[in-house]
Amino acid sequence: MWRAGGEDSLKLKLSQQDAGKRLDHVLHHRFPQFSRARLQGWIKSGLVLVNGAVCRASQLVRPGDVADVHPAEPAPLRATAEEIPLTVLYEDDDLVAIDKPAGMVVHSGAGVHSGTLVNALLHRFASLSRSGGELRPGIVHRLDRYTSGVLLVAKTDAAHQCLAEQFASRRVEKTYLALVHGKVKLDRGRIEKPITRDPRQRTRMTARLARGRSAWSEYRILRRFADFTFLEVRIGTGRTHQIRVHLASIGHPVVGDRLYGAPARIAGQPTLTRYFLHAHRIRFEQPTTGEPVTVESPLPPDLADWLKSIL
């Protein structure tokens, strides 16, 4: 249990149930109001001691270990505000739901430092949660760069913690629209395959190795076409590239998704400049009231027009 370890510190005696687990995982479980990224930062800065000694985030704990944690104030936001248009689908005192366009990166990283959703959020909103770290204010979950649709953003740390717990416990229902190659046989189906990094191509994930993080996706057919199938897909986990990987694993890659086997060009059809995947609907519990909230994003014009072209 946690107990005061001085005016500015907390002390945790690790138990048998913690044995063999990473230190940062254990601390995040016991101290959920802080993101794992922030806890890792404290460990790296020497603000967490195990048995009085500096430690690593990946260190495996032993029963009886004593961790001293000295919480540090979050660093000032370093992402800069930029005047970028945003479409707001829903907003209250705790959170906002944004209709993220395809092509927009959620937060800076991998050489991208401007034009992100975070840059736009900092310009639009006076207050955002800092639980996600100085470069990811308000960000509770993410969408791939070329996936459009609904994305939730927390305004307060309390709302961030509540939403993060809902995602972790799989109480958030996420529904996507996808157009795939080929004729999917079953009207409904479930894909339950673990996902891991592809050892041959590090930019890809794979569901063909029978190992990795557990993941499941359920689909139902909305419409059949001669060479394509339009699907509604609900996911119970949020693994990297999950829907794209799962659908490709059953022989039906998402249209436009060349990384997972879709052709670059389709005879007689206009070129689609991104893959056909849209975060259509999200259902969650409002952090303060607990009331259910459903937010939907309509299919964007580029995808709607492409769908019409195959009629």
N, C-alpha and C positions, 0 to 999 in steps of 0.2 A: 504494500500500500504506500501511497504518497503521504508524506508528512512534511511539515515545515523543517527546513534544515538551516535556518538562519533567516535574517531579514529578507534576503533576496534570492534564496535558493530553496530547492525542493529535493527531498531525499527519497529514493525508492530502493527497497530491498527486493531483489529478484527471487522468484520462487521456482519450484520444480517445473511448473507449467511453462515458464519462460525459457527453460534450458534448451540450448541448441539453436535458438532463434537469433536473428540479427538484432543488434542493439537498437538501431533506428526503428525497426519494426515494433519492438517491444515498447519503446518510448512513445511511439505514435499511438499504439493501442491504449496505453495508460494515460496519455496526454493528448486526447483527440482534438482539443481546441486549437492545436498548432499543426500546421502541415508537416509532412515528413521532410520536405525540402528545408523548412526552417529549422527543424530539429537537426538535420544533417549539417546545416550551417553552424549551429551551436557546437556540435561535436568537433567539426573542423577547426573552429576558433578556440577550442580548449575550454568551452563553457560547460562541458559534460565530463565528469570524472567517474571512472569505475574503480572502486577500491582505492580511491585517492590518486589514480594515475590517468593520464590522458589516454584516449582510446580512438578507435576508428568506428565509423558508422556500420561497417560490415562485420565488426567483431561479434563472435557468437558468445552469448552470455551463459553463465553457469549458475546453478542454484546457490543462493547465499551471497552473490555479488551485490554490492551496494553502489548505486548510481547517484551521484550528486549533480543536479541540474541547476544551472544559474541562468534563468530566462533573460534574454536580452530584448530590449525594445526593437521592434521591426525597423529596418533601415528605411529612410525616405524613399518614396517611389522614384525610380530612375527612368522609367519609360516616360517619354515626352508626349504631351498632348498635340494632336494634329486635327485640323478641321476636315474630317472625312464624313460624308453622309452615312447615316445609320437608319435602318428601318426598325422601329420598336413594335413588337407584336403584343407585348404585355408589360405592365410596370406596376409595382406597388412600393411600399416603404422598404421592403426587404430585398427585392430583386428586380431584375429586368430581363425580358426575353427578347433577344435580337434575332432578326432574320439575316443570317450571315450569307453574303454573296459568295459564289464560287470564285476562287482565285485569291481571296483574302486570307492571310495567315492570322491565326488567333493571337499569338504573341511572338515577340522577337526571339530569334535563335537561328542557327544554321545560316548565318550571313544576312538574315533579314532583320532590319532594325527600324524600319519605318513603314507606314501604310498598313499597319496591323490593326486588328480589332481593338487591342488594348490602347493603341494610340488614339483611336477614334473615341473609345469610352472615356478616356481621361479628359478629352475636350468637352464631351457631352454631359458628363455627370460629376457633380461636386464631391460625391463620396462613394468609394468602392472598398470592398473588403481587402484587407492586406494579408489574409491568411495564406494566400497562394504564393507570397513572395513579392519582392520589389519589382520584378519584371512581369508579373502576372496578376496585377490587382483585379479582384473580382472573378477571376477565372476558376470555375468549379469543374468544368469538363471541356473537352475540345472536339472539334470536327476537323477532318483532314482539309488541307488547303483547297482542294477542288470539290469538296462536298459542300453543298449549300444547305440552308435551312435553320431550324430553331436551335438556339444556343442560350443557356441560362447563365446569368452573371449576378453574383451576390454583391449587395451594397454594403453589408455589414459583416463583421467576423462571425457573429452569432448565426446569421443566415447562411453564411458559407459553411460553417460546421454542420448545421442541420441538413443542408442539401448534400454535402459530401457524405454524410451518414446514410442518407436515402439512396444515393448512388451505390455506396459500398454494400448496403443490405439488399440491393436490387429491387427497391420499392419504386424506383423511377421507371416508367414505361416509355421506351423509345421506339418509334415507328418510322420507317423509311420507305421511300418509293424508289424502285430500281427497274430499269429495263435491261434484260439480259439476252444474250444470243441463244438461239435454239428454242426448241419446244419443250418446256418443262412438263413432265408427264403427269405428276400428281397435282391436284387442285390445291392441296395443302401439304406442307412437309416441315420437318425439323432437321436441322443439321447440328450435330453435336460432336465437334472435333476440336482437340486442343490446338492452340496456335503458338508458334514459336518463330524466331528469326530464321530466315533461310540461310543456311551455312554457305551456300554457293553464291548468293547475291544478297548482300547485306541491306539493300534498300527494300527488299521484299520480306514478307512474312509467308509462312507456309502452314498448311494443315495436313501435310502428307507424311509427317515423321512420327505420328502417334505419341508425341510428347510435347510438352509446353504447358501454357496456361489454359485451363478449361474454358470452353466457350460454347454457347449455343445460340442459334438463330432459327426463328420460325418464319415461314413465308406462306402467303396465300396468293393465288393468281387473281389479278384484277381484270386482265384482258389478254387474249391470245392473238398473235399476228402470224403471218406466214413464216417468218424467220426469227421472230423475237417473242419474248413473253414479258408482260408488264406485271411486276410483283409489288405487294406490300410486305415489308420485312420487319419483324419485331425482334429486337435483341435483348437478351437477359444479362449479357456481359458487355463490357466495352473495351475489347482488345484492339490493338492497332490493326487497321485495315480489315476488321473482322468480317463485315458483310462481303467485301470484295474477295477476300480469301475463301470464305465458305462457299460462295456461289461459284467461284472458279473451280473449287475442289470437286463439285458435282457436274462439271462440264458445261457450266453456263456463266461465263465471265460477263461482267457488267459492260454494256456497250460503251466504247471509248476508253476502256481501261487496259491500255496496252501493257502495263506492268504485269498484269495477270492473264495475259493471253488473248485479249480482244484485238481484232485486226485494226490497223491504222486507218484504213479506208473501207467503205462499204459501197459496192457498185450501185450507182443510181441514186445515192443518198448524199445530202450535204455533209461536209465534215463537221463532226462534233468536237468542239475545242476542249472538252473535258469529259470525264466519265459521267454516265447517267445515274447519279445517286443523289438523293435529296432527303434531308432530315425533315420529315413532314409533320410529325406530331410528337409532343412530349407531355406526359402526365406525371404530376408530382404533388406533394403535400405542401401547402403554404407554410413557411417556417414558423410564423407566429401563431396562426389560427389552427393549423392542422387540416384545413379544408382542402379537398382535392381541387387541383387546377389543371386544365387542359389548354395547351397552346398549340395552334396549328399554323403552318406556313404553306401557302399554295405552291403548286409546281411553278417554278420560275419560267419566264417567257422562252428562254432558249431551249429548255427541255420540252416544254409544252409544244413549241413549234416543231421540234424534231419528231415528237410523237405523232403529230398530225401528218408529217411527211411520209409516214409508213402506212397510213390508212389505205 
